[in-house]
Amino acid sequence: MSDFDPNAAHTTEVRTTYDAAGRTTEVRSVQVRSGATGWWIAGGIAAVVIVAVTAILVGRPSQTQTDQAASIAAEQARTQGFADGAQSAALNQANAQNAQAAMQSAQLSAQSEADRAAASRAAAEAAANRAANAANSGRNTSDTVNAPPANPPPSN
């Protein structure tokens, strides 16, 4: 894992070079190679990601289930709309019948009031005619009683 890990696998390469003056130069390079632990961790993370993606895709409802639920909801809404429309139509019809009955009642009431007014007027006219006739007949009798004769008797 690190250069300081004494148990880590490492490779030491030593290069020795000789030059013409007789000197020897030695170069050491140490390569530390990590074990397979990193690859195991990476593989485990990849497996967890694959399981998570699979769970998300399987847990999501399919398009056909969503379409079926939407069509069922639309059908229920349509049925509810028909029921509400029928109830509203029945209510409107009842209100129209009530209004028609009220209008007929008002017409009958107005007609009976008009009939009563006509009867009252006729009774008043009849009473006025009787009074006028009585007055005329009284005047006619008083005229004949108090009136001088139309042709006076001849004077001698």
C-alpha positions as CSV (number, residue, x, y, z in Angstrom):
1,M,0.0,0.0,0.0
2,S,2.7,2.5,0.8
3,D,6.4,2.7,0.5
4,F,6.7,2.3,4.3
5,D,4.8,-0.9,4.5
6,P,7.3,-3.6,5.1
7,N,4.9,-6.4,4.1
8,A,4.1,-4.8,0.7
9,A,5.2,-6.7,-2.3
10,H,8.0,-4.8,-4.0
11,T,10.7,-5.3,-6.6
12,T,14.2,-3.9,-6.2
13,E,16.2,-3.4,-9.3
14,V,19.9,-2.7,-9.0
15,R,22.0,-1.4,-12.0
16,T,25.6,-1.3,-11.8
17,T,27.6,0.6,-14.3
18,Y,31.4,0.7,-14.8
19,D,33.1,3.5,-16.3
20,A,36.6,3.7,-17.9
21,A,38.3,5.2,-14.9
22,G,37.4,2.2,-12.9
23,R,34.6,3.6,-10.9
24,T,31.5,1.7,-10.2
25,T,28.1,3.3,-10.0
26,E,25.2,1.5,-8.6
27,V,21.6,2.7,-9.1
28,R,18.9,1.1,-7.1
29,S,15.2,1.5,-8.0
30,V,12.5,0.1,-5.9
31,Q,9.0,-0.5,-7.3
32,V,6.3,-1.2,-4.8
33,R,3.3,-3.0,-6.2
34,S,0.1,-3.0,-4.3
35,G,-1.8,-6.2,-3.8
36,A,-5.2,-7.1,-5.3
37,T,-7.1,-5.4,-2.5
38,G,-7.8,-2.2,-4.5
39,W,-9.3,-4.3,-7.3
40,W,-11.5,-6.2,-4.8
41,I,-12.8,-2.9,-3.4
42,A,-13.5,-1.5,-6.9
43,G,-15.3,-4.7,-7.9
44,G,-17.4,-4.6,-4.7
45,I,-18.4,-1.0,-5.4
46,A,-19.3,-1.9,-9.0
47,A,-21.5,-4.8,-7.7
48,V,-23.3,-2.5,-5.3
49,V,-24.0,0.0,-8.1
50,I,-25.4,-2.7,-10.3
51,V,-27.7,-4.0,-7.6
52,A,-28.9,-0.4,-6.8
53,V,-29.6,0.3,-10.5
54,T,-31.5,-3.0,-10.8
55,A,-33.6,-2.3,-7.7
56,I,-34.5,1.2,-9.1
57,L,-35.5,-0.2,-12.5
58,V,-37.5,-3.1,-11.0
59,G,-39.2,-1.0,-8.3
60,R,-40.5,1.6,-10.9
61,P,-44.0,0.8,-12.3
62,S,-44.0,-0.1,-15.9
63,Q,-45.6,2.1,-18.5
64,T,-48.5,-0.2,-19.1
65,Q,-49.4,-0.2,-15.4
66,T,-49.3,3.6,-15.4
67,D,-51.4,3.8,-18.5
68,Q,-54.0,1.3,-17.0
69,A,-54.2,3.4,-13.8
70,A,-54.6,6.6,-15.8
71,S,-57.4,5.0,-18.0
72,I,-59.2,3.7,-14.9
73,A,-59.0,7.1,-13.2
74,A,-60.3,8.7,-16.4
75,E,-63.2,6.2,-16.6
76,Q,-64.1,6.9,-12.9
77,A,-64.0,10.6,-13.6
78,R,-66.2,10.2,-16.6
79,T,-68.7,8.1,-14.7
80,Q,-68.7,10.6,-11.9
81,G,-69.3,13.4,-14.4
82,F,-72.3,11.5,-15.9
83,A,-73.8,11.0,-12.4
84,D,-73.3,14.7,-11.6
85,G,-74.8,15.7,-14.9
86,A,-77.8,13.5,-14.4
87,Q,-78.3,14.8,-10.9
88,S,-78.0,18.4,-12.1
89,A,-80.5,17.7,-14.9
90,A,-83.0,16.2,-12.4
91,L,-82.5,19.2,-10.1
92,N,-83.0,21.6,-13.1
93,Q,-86.1,19.7,-14.1
94,A,-87.5,19.8,-10.6
95,N,-86.7,23.6,-10.4
96,A,-88.4,24.1,-13.7
97,Q,-91.5,22.2,-12.5
98,N,-91.5,24.2,-9.3
99,A,-91.2,27.5,-11.3
100,Q,-94.0,26.4,-13.6
101,A,-96.3,25.5,-10.7
102,A,-95.5,28.9,-9.0
103,M,-96.2,30.7,-12.3
104,Q,-99.5,28.8,-12.7
105,S,-100.4,29.6,-9.1
106,A,-99.7,33.3,-9.7
107,Q,-101.7,33.3,-12.9
108,L,-104.7,31.7,-11.1
109,S,-104.4,34.2,-8.2
110,A,-104.3,37.1,-10.7
111,Q,-107.3,35.7,-12.6
112,S,-109.3,35.3,-9.4
113,E,-108.4,38.8,-8.3
114,A,-109.5,40.1,-11.8
115,D,-112.7,38.1,-11.5
116,R,-113.4,39.6,-8.0
117,A,-112.6,43.1,-9.3
118,A,-114.9,42.6,-12.3
119,A,-117.7,41.3,-10.0
120,S,-117.2,44.3,-7.6
121,R,-117.3,46.7,-10.5
122,A,-120.4,45.1,-11.9
123,A,-122.1,45.2,-8.4
124,A,-121.1,48.9,-8.1
125,E,-122.4,49.7,-11.6
126,A,-125.6,47.9,-10.8
127,A,-126.0,49.8,-7.5
128,A,-125.3,53.1,-9.4
129,N,-127.9,52.2,-12.0
130,R,-130.4,51.4,-9.3
131,A,-129.7,54.6,-7.5
132,A,-129.9,56.5,-10.8
133,N,-133.2,54.8,-11.6
134,A,-134.5,55.5,-8.2
135,A,-133.5,59.1,-8.5
136,N,-135.1,59.4,-11.9
137,S,-138.3,57.7,-10.8
138,G,-138.5,60.0,-7.8
139,R,-137.9,63.1,-10.0
140,N,-140.5,61.9,-12.5
141,T,-143.1,61.6,-9.7
142,S,-142.2,64.9,-8.2
143,D,-142.3,66.6,-11.5
144,T,-145.8,65.4,-12.2
145,V,-147.1,66.3,-8.8
146,N,-145.7,69.8,-8.5
147,A,-145.6,70.7,-12.1
148,P,-148.3,73.1,-13.5
149,P,-150.5,71.6,-16.1
150,A,-149.2,71.7,-19.5
151,N,-152.4,73.2,-20.9
152,P,-153.9,75.6,-18.4
153,P,-157.7,75.8,-18.4
154,P,-159.3,78.6,-20.4
155,S,-160.2,81.7,-18.6
156,N,-163.7,82.9,-18.9
